[in-house]
Amino acid sequence: MARKAKKRKYSKSSGSDVKSEMRRYKKGKAKSGRGGKGGKVKSRKQAIAIGLSKARKKGKKVPTKKK
């Protein structure tokens, strides 16, 4: 019996945005806030959130923020 394909919540390209932001975080170059004028990103969760936010701004398929 064939398995039903699961619909993607996130696009593949949005994953690449998160991946690049994680690289910046690991190098210590990731900054938070508008225009990168905030402090250094200190957690993995924060880096992932920034990557997803950048993907949203580019119009990629990413679910809306949870409140």
PDB file of N, CA, C and O in Angstrom:
ATOM      1  N   MET A   1       0.834  -1.187   0.000  1.00  0.00           N
ATOM      2  CA  MET A   1       0.000   0.000   0.000  1.00  0.00           C
ATOM      3  C   MET A   1       0.880   1.253   0.000  1.00  0.00           C
ATOM      4  O   MET A   1       1.799   1.357   0.812  1.00  0.00           O
ATOM      5  N   ALA A   2       0.613   2.196  -0.894  1.00  0.00           N
ATOM      6  CA  ALA A   2       1.415   3.412  -1.014  1.00  0.00           C
ATOM      7  C   ALA A   2       1.109   4.359   0.146  1.00  0.00           C
ATOM      8  O   ALA A   2      -0.038   4.506   0.569  1.00  0.00           O
ATOM      9  N   ARG A   3       2.167   4.995   0.647  1.00  0.00           N
ATOM     10  CA  ARG A   3       1.979   5.964   1.732  1.00  0.00           C
ATOM     11  C   ARG A   3       1.638   7.324   1.151  1.00  0.00           C
ATOM     12  O   ARG A   3       2.155   7.718   0.105  1.00  0.00           O
ATOM     13  N   LYS A   4       0.769   8.028   1.837  1.00  0.00           N
ATOM     14  CA  LYS A   4       0.333   9.344   1.392  1.00  0.00           C
ATOM     15  C   LYS A   4       1.439  10.374   1.692  1.00  0.00           C
ATOM     16  O   LYS A   4       1.994  10.392   2.791  1.00  0.00           O
ATOM     17  N   ALA A   5       1.745  11.213   0.722  1.00  0.00           N
ATOM     18  CA  ALA A   5       2.778  12.238   0.914  1.00  0.00           C
ATOM     19  C   ALA A   5       2.271  13.303   1.884  1.00  0.00           C
ATOM     20  O   ALA A   5       1.121  13.736   1.804  1.00  0.00           O
ATOM     21  N   LYS A   6       3.148  13.718   2.801  1.00  0.00           N
ATOM     22  CA  LYS A   6       2.787  14.725   3.793  1.00  0.00           C
ATOM     23  C   LYS A   6       3.087  16.116   3.231  1.00  0.00           C
ATOM     24  O   LYS A   6       4.136  16.325   2.621  1.00  0.00           O
ATOM     25  N   LYS A   7       2.187  17.052   3.432  1.00  0.00           N
ATOM     26  CA  LYS A   7       2.367  18.408   2.932  1.00  0.00           C
ATOM     27  C   LYS A   7       3.412  19.133   3.778  1.00  0.00           C
ATOM     28  O   LYS A   7       3.389  19.060   5.006  1.00  0.00           O
ATOM     29  N   ARG A   8       4.326  19.832   3.107  1.00  0.00           N
ATOM     30  CA  ARG A   8       5.393  20.548   3.812  1.00  0.00           C
ATOM     31  C   ARG A   8       4.855  21.810   4.482  1.00  0.00           C
ATOM     32  O   ARG A   8       4.082  22.556   3.882  1.00  0.00           O
ATOM     33  N   LYS A   9       5.270  22.047   5.738  1.00  0.00           N
ATOM     34  CA  LYS A   9       4.893  23.286   6.426  1.00  0.00           C
ATOM     35  C   LYS A   9       5.843  24.407   6.028  1.00  0.00           C
ATOM     36  O   LYS A   9       5.439  25.561   5.890  1.00  0.00           O
ATOM     37  N   TYR A  10       7.110  24.049   5.844  1.00  0.00           N
ATOM     38  CA  TYR A  10       8.143  25.023   5.492  1.00  0.00           C
ATOM     39  C   TYR A  10       8.689  24.679   4.113  1.00  0.00           C
ATOM     40  O   TYR A  10       8.832  23.501   3.783  1.00  0.00           O
ATOM     41  N   SER A  11       8.998  25.690   3.304  1.00  0.00           N
ATOM     42  CA  SER A  11       9.592  25.424   1.993  1.00  0.00           C
ATOM     43  C   SER A  11      11.051  25.019   2.176  1.00  0.00           C
ATOM     44  O   SER A  11      11.661  25.324   3.201  1.00  0.00           O
ATOM     45  N   LYS A  12      11.611  24.328   1.176  1.00  0.00           N
ATOM     46  CA  LYS A  12      13.012  23.916   1.250  1.00  0.00           C
ATOM     47  C   LYS A  12      13.931  25.122   1.299  1.00  0.00           C
ATOM     48  O   LYS A  12      14.946  25.110   1.995  1.00  0.00           O
ATOM     49  N   SER A  13      13.574  26.163   0.560  1.00  0.00           N
ATOM     50  CA  SER A  13      14.413  27.361   0.519  1.00  0.00           C
ATOM     51  C   SER A  13      14.420  28.116   1.853  1.00  0.00           C
ATOM     52  O   SER A  13      15.397  28.795   2.171  1.00  0.00           O
ATOM     53  N   SER A  14      13.343  28.004   2.632  1.00  0.00           N
ATOM     54  CA  SER A  14      13.332  28.659   3.942  1.00  0.00           C
ATOM     55  C   SER A  14      14.303  27.947   4.884  1.00  0.00           C
ATOM     56  O   SER A  14      14.885  28.567   5.775  1.00  0.00           O
ATOM     57  N   GLY A  15      14.471  26.640   4.677  1.00  0.00           N
ATOM     58  CA  GLY A  15      15.446  25.878   5.462  1.00  0.00           C
ATOM     59  C   GLY A  15      16.861  26.355   5.193  1.00  0.00           C
ATOM     60  O   GLY A  15      17.704  26.351   6.089  1.00  0.00           O
ATOM     61  N   SER A  16      17.123  26.768   3.952  1.00  0.00           N
ATOM     62  CA  SER A  16      18.468  27.256   3.617  1.00  0.00           C
ATOM     63  C   SER A  16      18.738  28.611   4.272  1.00  0.00           C
ATOM     64  O   SER A  16      19.878  28.918   4.621  1.00  0.00           O
ATOM     65  N   ASP A  17      17.678  29.431   4.439  1.00  0.00           N
ATOM     66  CA  ASP A  17      17.831  30.709   5.143  1.00  0.00           C
ATOM     67  C   ASP A  17      18.203  30.477   6.603  1.00  0.00           C
ATOM     68  O   ASP A  17      19.057  31.167   7.158  1.00  0.00           O
ATOM     69  N   VAL A  18      17.553  29.502   7.209  1.00  0.00           N
ATOM     70  CA  VAL A  18      17.840  29.167   8.612  1.00  0.00           C
ATOM     71  C   VAL A  18      19.267  28.610   8.717  1.00  0.00           C
ATOM     72  O   VAL A  18      20.004  28.922   9.652  1.00  0.00           O
ATOM     73  N   LYS A  19      19.631  27.788   7.743  1.00  0.00           N
ATOM     74  CA  LYS A  19      20.967  27.181   7.731  1.00  0.00           C
ATOM     75  C   LYS A  19      22.064  28.256   7.675  1.00  0.00           C
ATOM     76  O   LYS A  19      23.059  28.184   8.396  1.00  0.00           O
ATOM     77  N   SER A  20      21.862  29.249   6.806  1.00  0.00           N
ATOM     78  CA  SER A  20      22.863  30.314   6.683  1.00  0.00           C
ATOM     79  C   SER A  20      22.933  31.157   7.950  1.00  0.00           C
ATOM     80  O   SER A  20      24.012  31.599   8.344  1.00  0.00           O
ATOM     81  N   GLU A  21      21.779  31.381   8.592  1.00  0.00           N
ATOM     82  CA  GLU A  21      21.769  32.142   9.848  1.00  0.00           C
ATOM     83  C   GLU A  21      22.460  31.359  10.963  1.00  0.00           C
ATOM     84  O   GLU A  21      23.124  31.951  11.814  1.00  0.00           O
ATOM     85  N   MET A  22      22.310  30.026  10.966  1.00  0.00           N
ATOM     86  CA  MET A  22      22.988  29.199  11.960  1.00  0.00           C
ATOM     87  C   MET A  22      24.506  29.270  11.775  1.00  0.00           C
ATOM     88  O   MET A  22      25.257  29.268  12.751  1.00  0.00           O
ATOM     89  N   ARG A  23      24.948  29.331  10.521  1.00  0.00           N
ATOM     90  CA  ARG A  23      26.386  29.467  10.249  1.00  0.00           C
ATOM     91  C   ARG A  23      26.915  30.777  10.817  1.00  0.00           C
ATOM     92  O   ARG A  23      27.980  30.816  11.433  1.00  0.00           O
ATOM     93  N   ARG A  24      26.143  31.871  10.598  1.00  0.00           N
ATOM     94  CA  ARG A  24      26.537  33.184  11.135  1.00  0.00           C
ATOM     95  C   ARG A  24      26.598  33.142  12.667  1.00  0.00           C
ATOM     96  O   ARG A  24      27.500  33.714  13.279  1.00  0.00           O
ATOM     97  N   TYR A  25      25.620  32.453  13.275  1.00  0.00           N
ATOM     98  CA  TYR A  25      25.562  32.341  14.740  1.00  0.00           C
ATOM     99  C   TYR A  25      26.786  31.589  15.269  1.00  0.00           C
ATOM    100  O   TYR A  25      27.388  31.990  16.265  1.00  0.00           O
ATOM    101  N   LYS A  26      27.150  30.491  14.591  1.00  0.00           N
ATOM    102  CA  LYS A  26      28.280  29.673  15.035  1.00  0.00           C
ATOM    103  C   LYS A  26      29.608  30.415  14.909  1.00  0.00           C
ATOM    104  O   LYS A  26      30.530  30.199  15.696  1.00  0.00           O
ATOM    105  N   LYS A  27      29.695  31.294  13.907  1.00  0.00           N
ATOM    106  CA  LYS A  27      30.908  32.105  13.730  1.00  0.00           C
ATOM    107  C   LYS A  27      30.933  33.295  14.690  1.00  0.00           C
ATOM    108  O   LYS A  27      31.969  33.937  14.864  1.00  0.00           O
ATOM    109  N   GLY A  28      29.785  33.585  15.312  1.00  0.00           N
ATOM    110  CA  GLY A  28      29.699  34.710  16.242  1.00  0.00           C
ATOM    111  C   GLY A  28      29.403  36.020  15.549  1.00  0.00           C
ATOM    112  O   GLY A  28      29.633  37.083  16.124  1.00  0.00           O
ATOM    113  N   LYS A  29      28.894  35.971  14.319  1.00  0.00           N
ATOM    114  CA  LYS A  29      28.629  37.183  13.535  1.00  0.00           C
ATOM    115  C   LYS A  29      27.162  37.606  13.562  1.00  0.00           C
ATOM    116  O   LYS A  29      26.836  38.712  13.129  1.00  0.00           O
ATOM    117  N   ALA A  30      26.270  36.745  14.064  1.00  0.00           N
ATOM    118  CA  ALA A  30      24.828  37.029  14.036  1.00  0.00           C
ATOM    119  C   ALA A  30      24.476  38.093  15.072  1.00  0.00           C
ATOM    120  O   ALA A  30      24.899  38.026  16.227  1.00  0.00           O
ATOM    121  N   LYS A  31      23.691  39.074  14.630  1.00  0.00           N
ATOM    122  CA  LYS A  31      23.233  40.144  15.516  1.00  0.00           C
ATOM    123  C   LYS A  31      21.719  40.173  15.507  1.00  0.00           C
ATOM    124  O   LYS A  31      21.098  39.775  14.521  1.00  0.00           O
ATOM    125  N   SER A  32      21.117  40.637  16.589  1.00  0.00           N
ATOM    126  CA  SER A  32      19.662  40.725  16.671  1.00  0.00           C
ATOM    127  C   SER A  32      19.231  42.178  16.529  1.00  0.00           C
ATOM    128  O   SER A  32      20.049  43.094  16.604  1.00  0.00           O
ATOM    129  N   GLY A  33      17.951  42.370  16.327  1.00  0.00           N
ATOM    130  CA  GLY A  33      17.403  43.726  16.247  1.00  0.00           C
ATOM    131  C   GLY A  33      17.384  44.269  14.831  1.00  0.00           C
ATOM    132  O   GLY A  33      17.919  43.652  13.910  1.00  0.00           O
ATOM    133  N   ARG A  34      16.765  45.427  14.666  1.00  0.00           N
ATOM    134  CA  ARG A  34      16.615  46.042  13.343  1.00  0.00           C
ATOM    135  C   ARG A  34      17.960  46.481  12.773  1.00  0.00           C
ATOM    136  O   ARG A  34      18.696  47.245  13.398  1.00  0.00           O
ATOM    137  N   GLY A  35      18.263  45.989  11.590  1.00  0.00           N
ATOM    138  CA  GLY A  35      19.502  46.379  10.924  1.00  0.00           C
ATOM    139  C   GLY A  35      20.746  45.806  11.585  1.00  0.00           C
ATOM    140  O   GLY A  35      21.858  46.254  11.307  1.00  0.00           O
ATOM    141  N   GLY A  36      20.567  44.816  12.458  1.00  0.00           N
ATOM    142  CA  GLY A  36      21.709  44.196  13.131  1.00  0.00           C
ATOM    143  C   GLY A  36      22.389  45.106  14.142  1.00  0.00           C
ATOM    144  O   GLY A  36      23.562  44.920  14.467  1.00  0.00           O
ATOM    145  N   LYS A  37      21.643  46.095  14.639  1.00  0.00           N
ATOM    146  CA  LYS A  37      22.235  47.053  15.590  1.00  0.00           C
ATOM    147  C   LYS A  37      22.119  46.596  17.035  1.00  0.00           C
ATOM    148  O   LYS A  37      22.627  47.255  17.943  1.00  0.00           O
ATOM    149  N   GLY A  38      21.444  45.457  17.251  1.00  0.00           N
ATOM    150  CA  GLY A  38      21.273  44.936  18.602  1.00  0.00           C
ATOM    151  C   GLY A  38      22.507  44.181  19.053  1.00  0.00           C
ATOM    152  O   GLY A  38      23.580  44.310  18.464  1.00  0.00           O
ATOM    153  N   GLY A  39      22.344  43.392  20.101  1.00  0.00           N
ATOM    154  CA  GLY A  39      23.451  42.627  20.632  1.00  0.00           C
ATOM    155  C   GLY A  39      23.690  41.339  19.871  1.00  0.00           C
ATOM    156  O   GLY A  39      23.015  41.044  18.885  1.00  0.00           O
ATOM    157  N   LYS A  40      24.657  40.583  20.344  1.00  0.00           N
ATOM    158  CA  LYS A  40      24.981  39.291  19.732  1.00  0.00           C
ATOM    159  C   LYS A  40      23.879  38.273  20.007  1.00  0.00           C
ATOM    160  O   LYS A  40      23.254  38.286  21.067  1.00  0.00           O
ATOM    161  N   VAL A  41      23.653  37.394  19.037  1.00  0.00           N
ATOM    162  CA  VAL A  41      22.682  36.308  19.224  1.00  0.00           C
ATOM    163  C   VAL A  41      23.345  35.270  20.119  1.00  0.00           C
ATOM    164  O   VAL A  41      24.446  34.806  19.825  1.00  0.00           O
ATOM    165  N   LYS A  42      22.673  34.904  21.218  1.00  0.00           N
ATOM    166  CA  LYS A  42      23.304  34.026  22.211  1.00  0.00           C
ATOM    167  C   LYS A  42      22.737  32.620  22.261  1.00  0.00           C
ATOM    168  O   LYS A  42      23.311  31.748  22.913  1.00  0.00           O
ATOM    169  N   SER A  43      21.607  32.379  21.575  1.00  0.00           N
ATOM    170  CA  SER A  43      21.037  31.035  21.630  1.00  0.00           C
ATOM    171  C   SER A  43      20.685  30.518  20.238  1.00  0.00           C
ATOM    172  O   SER A  43      20.443  31.292  19.312  1.00  0.00           O
ATOM    173  N   ARG A  44      20.662  29.195  20.112  1.00  0.00           N
ATOM    174  CA  ARG A  44      20.299  28.541  18.841  1.00  0.00           C
ATOM    175  C   ARG A  44      18.870  28.897  18.449  1.00  0.00           C
ATOM    176  O   ARG A  44      18.582  29.152  17.279  1.00  0.00           O
ATOM    177  N   LYS A  45      17.970  28.913  19.448  1.00  0.00           N
ATOM    178  CA  LYS A  45      16.560  29.222  19.200  1.00  0.00           C
ATOM    179  C   LYS A  45      16.412  30.610  18.588  1.00  0.00           C
ATOM    180  O   LYS A  45      15.618  30.812  17.669  1.00  0.00           O
ATOM    181  N   GLN A  46      17.179  31.559  19.102  1.00  0.00           N
ATOM    182  CA  GLN A  46      17.134  32.931  18.615  1.00  0.00           C
ATOM    183  C   GLN A  46      17.626  32.990  17.168  1.00  0.00           C
ATOM    184  O   GLN A  46      17.053  33.702  16.343  1.00  0.00           O
ATOM    185  N   ALA A  47      18.687  32.242  16.863  1.00  0.00           N
ATOM    186  CA  ALA A  47      19.236  32.206  15.500  1.00  0.00           C
ATOM    187  C   ALA A  47      18.227  31.614  14.521  1.00  0.00           C
ATOM    188  O   ALA A  47      18.075  32.112  13.405  1.00  0.00           O
ATOM    189  N   ILE A  48      17.535  30.548  14.937  1.00  0.00           N
ATOM    190  CA  ILE A  48      16.519  29.924  14.087  1.00  0.00           C
ATOM    191  C   ILE A  48      15.372  30.902  13.835  1.00  0.00           C
ATOM    192  O   ILE A  48      14.877  31.011  12.713  1.00  0.00           O
ATOM    193  N   ALA A  49      14.951  31.612  14.884  1.00  0.00           N
ATOM    194  CA  ALA A  49      13.865  32.584  14.751  1.00  0.00           C
ATOM    195  C   ALA A  49      14.232  33.697  13.774  1.00  0.00           C
ATOM    196  O   ALA A  49      13.386  34.138  12.996  1.00  0.00           O
ATOM    197  N   ILE A  50      15.470  34.151  13.806  1.00  0.00           N
ATOM    198  CA  ILE A  50      15.933  35.200  12.892  1.00  0.00           C
ATOM    199  C   ILE A  50      15.935  34.679  11.463  1.00  0.00           C
ATOM    200  O   ILE A  50      15.526  35.383  10.540  1.00  0.00           O
ATOM    201  N   GLY A  51      16.397  33.443  11.278  1.00  0.00           N
ATOM    202  CA  GLY A  51      16.407  32.831   9.951  1.00  0.00           C
ATOM    203  C   GLY A  51      15.006  32.702   9.368  1.00  0.00           C
ATOM    204  O   GLY A  51      14.792  32.979   8.188  1.00  0.00           O
ATOM    205  N   LEU A  52      14.046  32.280  10.200  1.00  0.00           N
ATOM    206  CA  LEU A  52      12.654  32.147   9.744  1.00  0.00           C
ATOM    207  C   LEU A  52      12.049  33.512   9.437  1.00  0.00           C
ATOM    208  O   LEU A  52      11.273  33.656   8.492  1.00  0.00           O
ATOM    209  N   SER A  53      12.401  34.500  10.230  1.00  0.00           N
ATOM    210  CA  SER A  53      11.909  35.855  10.014  1.00  0.00           C
ATOM    211  C   SER A  53      12.404  36.395   8.668  1.00  0.00           C
ATOM    212  O   SER A  53      11.645  37.024   7.931  1.00  0.00           O
ATOM    213  N   LYS A  54      13.675  36.146   8.355  1.00  0.00           N
ATOM    214  CA  LYS A  54      14.242  36.578   7.072  1.00  0.00           C
ATOM    215  C   LYS A  54      13.537  35.876   5.913  1.00  0.00           C
ATOM    216  O   LYS A  54      13.285  36.485   4.873  1.00  0.00           O
ATOM    217  N   ALA A  55      13.218  34.589   6.098  1.00  0.00           N
ATOM    218  CA  ALA A  55      12.513  33.829   5.065  1.00  0.00           C
ATOM    219  C   ALA A  55      11.115  34.399   4.843  1.00  0.00           C
ATOM    220  O   ALA A  55      10.653  34.484   3.705  1.00  0.00           O
ATOM    221  N   ARG A  56      10.432  34.794   5.935  1.00  0.00           N
ATOM    222  CA  ARG A  56       9.097  35.387   5.831  1.00  0.00           C
ATOM    223  C   ARG A  56       9.141  36.679   5.021  1.00  0.00           C
ATOM    224  O   ARG A  56       8.285  36.927   4.171  1.00  0.00           O
ATOM    225  N   LYS A  57      10.161  37.500   5.302  1.00  0.00           N
ATOM    226  CA  LYS A  57      10.297  38.782   4.602  1.00  0.00           C
ATOM    227  C   LYS A  57      10.525  38.584   3.110  1.00  0.00           C
ATOM    228  O   LYS A  57      10.104  39.410   2.300  1.00  0.00           O
ATOM    229  N   LYS A  58      11.191  37.488   2.744  1.00  0.00           N
ATOM    230  CA  LYS A  58      11.428  37.178   1.331  1.00  0.00           C
ATOM    231  C   LYS A  58      10.191  36.577   0.665  1.00  0.00           C
ATOM    232  O   LYS A  58      10.164  36.399  -0.552  1.00  0.00           O
ATOM    233  N   GLY A  59       9.160  36.263   1.471  1.00  0.00           N
ATOM    234  CA  GLY A  59       7.914  35.724   0.924  1.00  0.00           C
ATOM    235  C   GLY A  59       7.918  34.224   0.743  1.00  0.00           C
ATOM    236  O   GLY A  59       7.133  33.695  -0.044  1.00  0.00           O
ATOM    237  N   LYS A  60       8.793  33.523   1.460  1.00  0.00           N
ATOM    238  CA  LYS A  60       8.848  32.073   1.352  1.00  0.00           C
ATOM    239  C   LYS A  60       7.771  31.438   2.227  1.00  0.00           C
ATOM    240  O   LYS A  60       7.196  32.086   3.102  1.00  0.00           O
ATOM    241  N   LYS A  61       7.511  30.150   1.971  1.00  0.00           N
ATOM    242  CA  LYS A  61       6.450  29.443   2.695  1.00  0.00           C
ATOM    243  C   LYS A  61       6.908  29.087   4.105  1.00  0.00           C
ATOM    244  O   LYS A  61       7.662  28.135   4.307  1.00  0.00           O
ATOM    245  N   VAL A  62       6.439  29.864   5.071  1.00  0.00           N
ATOM    246  CA  VAL A  62       6.760  29.662   6.480  1.00  0.00           C
ATOM    247  C   VAL A  62       5.491  29.927   7.277  1.00  0.00           C
ATOM    248  O   VAL A  62       4.829  30.936   7.033  1.00  0.00           O
ATOM    249  N   PRO A  63       5.123  29.059   8.223  1.00  0.00           N
ATOM    250  CA  PRO A  63       3.924  29.329   9.032  1.00  0.00           C
ATOM    251  C   PRO A  63       4.057  30.643   9.804  1.00  0.00           C
ATOM    252  O   PRO A  63       5.166  31.096  10.088  1.00  0.00           O
ATOM    253  N   THR A  64       2.926  31.242  10.137  1.00  0.00           N
ATOM    254  CA  THR A  64       2.942  32.516  10.875  1.00  0.00           C
ATOM    255  C   THR A  64       3.464  32.308  12.291  1.00  0.00           C
ATOM    256  O   THR A  64       3.442  31.195  12.817  1.00  0.00           O
ATOM    257  N   LYS A  65       3.930  33.386  12.895  1.00  0.00           N
ATOM    258  CA  LYS A  65       4.490  33.333  14.252  1.00  0.00           C
ATOM    259  C   LYS A  65       3.434  32.888  15.246  1.00  0.00           C
ATOM    260  O   LYS A  65       2.264  33.254  15.130  1.00  0.00           O
ATOM    261  N   LYS A  66       3.858  32.085  16.237  1.00  0.00           N
ATOM    262  CA  LYS A  66       2.958  31.699  17.327  1.00  0.00           C
ATOM    263  C   LYS A  66       3.074  32.761  18.411  1.00  0.00           C
ATOM    264  O   LYS A  66       4.167  33.260  18.683  1.00  0.00           O
ATOM    265  N   LYS A  67       1.937  33.111  19.037  1.00  0.00           N
ATOM    266  CA  LYS A  67       1.974  34.164  20.057  1.00  0.00           C
ATOM    267  C   LYS A  67       2.027  33.614  21.443  1.00  0.00           C
ATOM    268  O   LYS A  67       2.062  34.376  22.409  1.00  0.00           O
TER     269      LYS A  67
END
